[in-house]
Amino acid sequence: MNRIVVLGGAESGVGAAVLAKVKGFDVFLSDNGTIKEEYAAMLNQWEIPFEQGGHSEEKILCADEVIKSPGIPSTAPLIQKLAGQGTHIVSEIEFASRYDKARKICITGSNGKTTTTSLIHYLLKEAGLNVGLGGNIGKSYALQVATEKHDYYVLEISSFQLDDTYDFRPDIAIITNITPDHLDRYDHKMENYVRAKFKITQNLRPEDCFIFDSDDAITIDHLSKIVLKAKMLPFSQEKEVAQGAFVKEDKMVVRVNGGETDIFLKSLALPGRHNLYNSMAAAIAAKVSGVKDEVIRESLSSFRGIEHRLEKVLSVGGVLYVNDSKATNVDAAWYALECQDKPVVWIVGGKDKGNDYEVLKPVVRQKVRAIVCLGVDNAKIHDAFEGIVGKDNICDTRSADDAVKAAARFATKGDVVLLSPCCASFDLFQNYEDRGCRFKAAVRKL
């Protein structure tokens, strides 16, 4: 019996371990940190041996194959040791896809991928299709392959998940856009990060589709360097395209396989230029999947936004509080600021991933009246924006409660308090969800 070792005991790792067990492998799971109670209970329920609080090398180095959590970098000493002895290392996505015959719509990108993934899943569900949602969102893809049966999967896939894929192949691959992010994991080289994103296209066949933003310079530049067999379906707000989606006057036009669908821009549920891109990508994917025009129109107008992404929390004393905790890079924060039409008190900060704040300065000058830093080290934020908002209009906090109280002091009636952190959450919070939930709880206390 082949031995599979899973490294990492969270959603993705536990799902992969269950699938390996279902497929008859000798499975062992190891986590360097603490495994949450719900995941430990699941491992016990499936009788999968595991350890936490450290790795026992003698139990790991004998693996025939290792399934690695996306959170573990390839530079980790244990991963280097495994690679050095020639052990095959794969991601949960790669492993699960071996046992899955469903049609897969897979989305990656620096920004908009969660919204686009949720939107496509909603469109397909509204069309009555049997569809699963997974990857970097919701329930583990591997766990669903082990315990459920779907005809379609809509998978959000991060660059970290793509790093350890080899044979994985979507039927429809989508890159929403590419902007600098996670460069600390890619030797601070943009080219390495772009290549990681484009791994989603590496096995596409002529009958498969590649949906991409043709207004995104980085995507187009890389596209010119590779040969793709798939059907190309671009979306653009700047020009008309022969196949794909574009904007014409007050409508979004979707052209696929000779058919054309018009959707009024004012009917779209999600506001802002960035969300129009997300809606275009979703509409193309739905049309390719055979969803009827009226279902696409109705679904794009009835979709409710996702948690932690420009989520309106409450109005208190005429001030609207918005939770955009999922904005963990410069580009996402730019979109969030750009679509505000009222003065902003901006809550920003966290674990900096090598951010360059230069691009944000014009939009901050235009939209932001005060800044509340929420992080351990805020020096870069002060350096970048103190000269724009003024020394008296920027302060430091170390908890969501303190950040919300400080923002409330700065804000006046008619303002927006926007949590759009631009940074990872790991200096003060477990993850971006934890940060967003604490922000919402603090707002409710006001």
C-alpha positions in Angstrom: 0.0 0.0 0.0 1.3 3.4 -0.9 2.1 5.8 1.9 0.8 9.3 1.7 1.8 12.0 4.1 -0.3 15.2 4.4 1.5 18.3 5.7 -0.9 20.8 7.3 -4.0 20.0 9.3 -6.5 22.7 8.2 -9.3 22.6 5.6 -7.2 21.6 2.6 -5.0 19.1 4.4 -7.7 17.3 6.3 -9.8 17.1 3.1 -6.9 15.6 1.3 -6.3 13.1 4.1 -9.9 11.9 4.0 -9.8 11.4 0.2 -6.5 9.5 0.5 -8.1 7.3 3.2 -11.2 6.7 1.0 -8.9 5.7 -1.9 -7.2 3.1 0.3 -3.8 4.8 1.0 -1.8 4.4 4.2 -2.2 8.0 5.4 -0.5 10.1 8.0 -1.1 13.8 8.7 1.5 16.1 10.4 1.1 19.8 11.5 3.8 21.9 12.9 1.2 24.0 14.8 -2.1 23.3 16.6 -4.9 21.5 14.8 -8.4 23.0 15.4 -10.7 20.8 17.4 -13.2 20.4 14.5 -10.3 19.1 12.2 -8.9 16.8 14.9 -12.4 15.3 15.4 -12.7 14.7 11.6 -9.3 12.9 11.5 -10.4 10.7 14.5 -13.7 10.0 12.9 -12.0 8.8 9.7 -9.3 6.9 11.8 -6.4 8.9 10.3 -3.3 9.0 12.5 -1.9 12.5 12.9 0.4 14.6 15.0 0.5 18.3 15.9 3.0 20.7 17.4 5.9 19.5 15.3 7.0 17.1 12.5 8.4 13.6 13.1 10.8 13.2 10.2 11.0 9.4 10.4 7.2 9.2 9.8 7.3 11.8 6.9 10.5 11.1 4.9 9.3 7.5 4.1 6.3 8.8 2.2 5.7 7.8 -1.4 4.0 11.1 -2.0 3.4 14.2 0.1 0.4 16.5 -0.1 1.5 19.9 1.0 -0.7 22.7 2.5 -0.5 25.8 0.3 0.6 27.8 3.4 3.9 25.9 3.7 6.6 27.6 1.5 8.9 25.4 -0.7 11.8 26.9 1.3 10.8 25.2 4.5 13.6 22.9 5.7 11.4 19.7 5.7 10.1 20.5 2.1 13.7 21.0 1.0 14.7 17.6 2.5 11.8 15.9 0.8 12.6 17.5 -2.5 16.2 16.6 -2.1 15.5 12.9 -1.8 13.1 13.0 -4.8 9.8 12.7 -3.0 6.9 13.8 -5.2 5.1 16.8 -3.6 1.6 17.9 -4.8 -1.2 20.2 -3.7 -4.6 19.1 -2.6 -6.0 20.4 -5.9 -3.6 18.2 -7.9 -4.4 15.1 -5.8 -8.2 15.5 -5.7 -8.4 16.1 -9.5 -7.1 12.6 -10.1 -10.4 11.2 -8.8 -12.8 13.7 -10.2 -14.6 13.5 -13.6 -16.7 16.7 -13.0 -16.4 19.8 -15.3 -14.2 22.3 -13.5 -14.3 26.1 -13.8 -11.2 27.4 -12.1 -10.4 31.0 -11.2 -7.2 32.6 -10.2 -5.9 36.2 -10.1 -4.6 38.8 -7.7 -8.0 40.4 -7.1 -11.6 39.6 -7.7 -11.2 35.8 -7.7 -13.4 35.1 -4.6 -16.2 37.4 -6.0 -15.9 35.9 -9.5 -15.9 32.3 -8.1 -18.9 33.0 -5.8 -20.8 34.7 -8.7 -20.2 31.8 -11.1 -21.2 29.3 -8.5 -24.4 31.3 -7.9 -25.1 31.5 -11.7 -24.8 27.7 -12.2 -26.9 27.0 -9.1 -29.6 29.3 -10.2 -29.6 27.4 -13.6 -30.3 24.2 -11.6 -26.9 22.6 -12.1 -25.4 20.2 -9.5 -22.4 22.3 -8.6 -19.8 22.3 -5.8 -17.8 25.3 -4.6 -14.3 24.9 -3.3 -10.5 25.5 -3.6 -9.5 28.6 -1.7 -13.1 29.2 -0.6 -15.6 27.2 1.4 -15.3 23.4 1.8 -12.1 21.5 0.7 -12.3 20.3 -2.9 -10.7 17.0 -1.9 -13.3 16.4 0.9 -16.1 17.0 -1.6 -14.6 14.6 -4.1 -14.3 12.0 -1.3 -17.8 12.4 0.1 -20.1 14.1 -2.5 -21.0 13.9 -6.1 -21.1 17.0 -8.3 -21.3 17.5 -12.1 -19.5 20.8 -11.9 -17.0 22.4 -9.6 -16.2 26.1 -9.4 -12.8 26.4 -7.7 -11.0 29.5 -6.5 -7.3 28.6 -6.8 -4.4 30.7 -5.3 -0.9 30.8 -6.8 0.2 28.8 -3.7 -2.2 26.0 -4.7 -1.1 26.1 -8.3 2.6 25.9 -7.4 2.4 22.1 -6.7 0.2 21.1 -9.7 1.4 19.1 -12.7 -1.5 17.3 -14.4 -4.4 19.3 -13.0 -6.6 20.7 -15.8 -9.7 22.9 -15.7 -12.3 22.8 -18.5 -12.6 26.6 -18.1 -9.6 28.6 -16.7 -10.0 32.2 -15.6 -7.3 34.7 -14.7 -9.1 37.8 -13.3 -6.0 40.1 -13.4 -2.4 40.0 -12.2 -0.9 42.7 -9.9 2.0 42.5 -7.5 1.1 40.3 -4.5 2.8 37.6 -2.3 6.1 38.5 -3.8 7.8 37.4 -0.6 7.0 33.8 -1.6 8.4 34.3 -5.1 12.0 35.6 -4.4 10.5 39.2 -4.8 10.4 38.5 -8.6 7.2 39.5 -10.4 7.9 37.1 -13.3 7.9 34.1 -10.8 4.5 35.1 -9.5 3.1 35.6 -13.0 4.3 32.2 -14.0 2.7 30.6 -10.9 -0.7 32.2 -11.9 -0.4 31.0 -15.5 0.1 27.4 -14.4 -3.8 27.3 -14.4 -3.5 27.2 -18.3 -0.6 24.7 -18.6 -2.7 21.6 -19.6 -5.6 23.3 -21.5 -6.8 21.5 -24.7 -8.4 23.0 -27.8 -11.9 22.3 -26.5 -11.2 24.1 -23.2 -11.7 27.8 -22.6 -9.4 30.5 -21.2 -11.2 33.6 -20.0 -9.0 36.7 -19.2 -8.9 40.4 -18.8 -7.5 41.9 -22.0 -7.2 45.3 -20.4 -4.6 43.9 -17.9 -1.2 44.6 -19.3 0.7 42.0 -17.2 -1.7 39.2 -18.4 -1.4 40.2 -22.0 2.4 40.5 -21.8 2.7 37.0 -20.5 0.1 35.6 -22.9 2.4 36.7 -25.8 5.2 34.5 -24.4 3.4 31.2 -24.3 1.4 29.0 -26.7 -2.1 28.2 -25.7 -4.3 25.7 -27.4 -7.5 26.7 -25.7 -10.3 28.9 -27.0 -9.5 32.5 -25.9 -12.4 34.5 -24.5 -11.2 38.0 -23.3 -13.2 40.6 -21.4 -12.7 44.3 -21.8 -14.1 47.7 -20.7 -11.9 49.5 -23.2 -12.5 47.8 -26.6 -14.9 45.5 -28.4 -13.9 41.9 -28.7 -14.9 39.3 -31.3 -15.5 36.6 -28.7 -15.9 37.2 -24.9 -17.4 40.3 -23.2 -17.2 44.1 -23.6 -19.0 47.3 -22.8 -21.1 49.1 -25.4 -22.8 52.3 -24.2 -24.9 51.3 -21.1 -24.7 47.5 -21.6 -22.4 44.6 -21.1 -22.3 42.5 -24.3 -21.4 38.8 -24.0 -20.4 37.0 -27.3 -19.9 33.2 -27.2 -20.2 30.6 -30.0 -22.0 33.0 -32.3 -24.6 34.0 -29.7 -24.9 37.5 -28.2 -26.3 38.5 -24.8 -26.9 42.1 -23.7 -27.1 43.0 -20.0 -27.8 46.6 -18.7 -25.0 47.8 -16.5 -27.4 49.5 -14.1 -29.1 46.1 -13.4 -25.8 44.6 -12.1 -25.9 43.8 -8.3 -22.2 44.6 -7.7 -21.1 48.2 -8.1 -17.7 49.6 -9.2 -15.4 49.2 -12.2 -13.6 46.2 -10.7 -16.9 44.3 -10.1 -17.9 44.9 -13.7 -14.8 42.9 -14.7 -15.9 40.1 -12.3 -19.4 40.1 -13.7 -18.0 39.9 -17.3 -15.8 36.9 -16.4 -18.7 35.2 -14.7 -21.2 35.8 -17.5 -18.8 34.3 -20.1 -18.2 31.2 -17.9 -22.0 30.8 -17.5 -22.7 31.2 -21.2 -20.0 28.7 -22.1 -21.6 26.3 -19.6 -24.9 26.6 -21.4 -26.7 28.8 -18.8 -29.7 30.6 -20.5 -29.5 34.3 -21.1 -32.5 35.2 -18.8 -30.8 33.2 -15.9 -27.6 35.1 -16.4 -29.4 38.4 -16.4 -31.5 37.7 -13.3 -28.6 36.1 -11.4 -26.2 39.0 -12.1 -28.8 41.4 -10.7 -29.9 39.3 -7.6 -26.4 38.2 -6.4 -25.5 39.4 -2.9 -21.9 40.3 -2.3 -19.5 38.1 -0.3 -18.5 38.6 3.3 -15.4 40.7 4.0 -15.4 42.2 0.5 -16.8 45.7 0.4 -19.5 44.5 2.9 -21.7 47.2 4.3 -21.9 46.6 8.0 -23.9 49.4 9.7 -24.6 53.1 9.6 -23.9 54.7 13.0 -24.6 58.4 13.5 -24.8 58.9 9.7 -21.4 57.2 9.2 -21.4 54.0 7.0 -18.9 51.3 8.2 -17.6 49.0 5.4 -15.7 45.7 5.9 -13.2 45.0 3.1 -10.9 42.9 5.2 -10.2 40.6 2.2 -8.3 43.5 0.5 -4.9 42.2 1.4 -2.9 43.9 -1.3 -2.4 47.4 -2.8 -4.6 46.8 -5.9 -7.6 45.6 -3.9 -7.4 48.6 -1.5 -7.2 50.9 -4.6 -10.4 49.4 -6.0 -12.1 49.8 -2.6 -11.1 53.5 -2.2 -11.8 54.3 -5.9 -15.4 53.2 -5.7 -16.3 55.4 -2.7 -18.2 58.6 -3.4 -18.1 60.0 0.1 -15.2 61.2 2.3 -13.3 58.1 3.7 -11.7 57.4 7.1 -9.4 54.5 6.0 -8.4 51.7 8.4 -5.2 50.2 6.9 -2.3 48.1 7.9 -1.1 44.6 9.0 1.7 42.4 7.8 3.3 44.2 4.8 4.1 41.9 1.8 6.5 44.3 0.2 3.8 46.8 -0.7 4.6 49.8 -2.9 2.1 52.5 -1.8 3.0 55.0 -4.5 0.0 54.0 -6.7 -2.4 54.7 -3.9 -1.3 58.3 -3.3 -3.6 60.0 -5.9 -6.7 58.1 -4.8 -5.9 58.8 -1.1 -5.4 62.5 -1.9 -8.8 62.5 -3.6 -10.9 60.4 -1.2 -9.3 60.0 2.3 -9.8 62.5 5.1 -8.1 60.5 7.9 -6.1 57.2 8.3 -6.2 54.7 11.2 -3.3 52.3 11.2 -4.2 48.8 12.4 -0.9 46.9 12.7 2.2 46.2 14.7 4.5 48.2 12.4 3.0 51.1 10.6 6.1 53.1 9.7 5.7 52.6 5.9 2.1 53.8 6.0 3.1 56.9 8.0 5.9 57.6 5.5 3.6 57.2 2.5 0.5 59.1 3.6 1.3 61.5 6.5 2.2 64.3 4.0 -1.2 63.8 2.3 -3.7 63.6 5.2 -1.6 65.5 7.7 0.1 64.4 10.9 -3.0 65.0 13.1 -5.2 62.9 10.9 -3.3 59.6 11.2 -3.0 57.4 14.3 -1.9 53.9 15.3 -4.0 51.1 16.9 -3.5 47.5 17.7 -7.0 46.1 18.0 -10.2 46.2 15.9 -12.0 47.9 18.9 -9.4 50.7 19.1 -9.3 51.1 15.4 -13.1 51.5 15.1 -13.2 53.9 18.1 -10.4 56.0 16.5 -12.2 56.0 13.1 -15.5 57.1 14.8 -13.6 60.1 16.3 -12.3 61.2 12.9 -15.6 60.6 11.0 -18.4 63.1 10.6 -21.9 62.6 9.3 -21.9 61.5 5.6 -18.5 59.8 5.8 -17.5 56.2 5.1 -15.2 54.3 7.5 -13.5 51.7 5.3 -11.5 48.8 6.6 -9.4 47.9 3.5 -6.1 46.9 5.1 -3.9 46.5 2.0 -1.8 44.0 4.1 -2.0 40.4 5.4 -3.6 40.0 8.8 -1.2 37.7 10.6 0.5 40.3 12.8 -2.6 40.8 15.0 -5.3 38.3 13.7 -5.6 34.6 12.7 -6.6 35.5 9.2 -8.6 38.1 7.2 -11.9 36.6 8.3 -11.0 37.0 11.9 -10.0 40.6 11.3 -13.3 41.3 9.4 -15.4 39.7 12.1 -13.7 41.6 14.9 -14.2 44.8 12.9 -17.9 44.1 12.6 -18.3 43.3 16.3 -16.5 46.5 17.2 -18.8 48.5 14.9 -21.9 46.9 16.6 -20.6 48.0 20.0 -20.6 51.7 18.9 
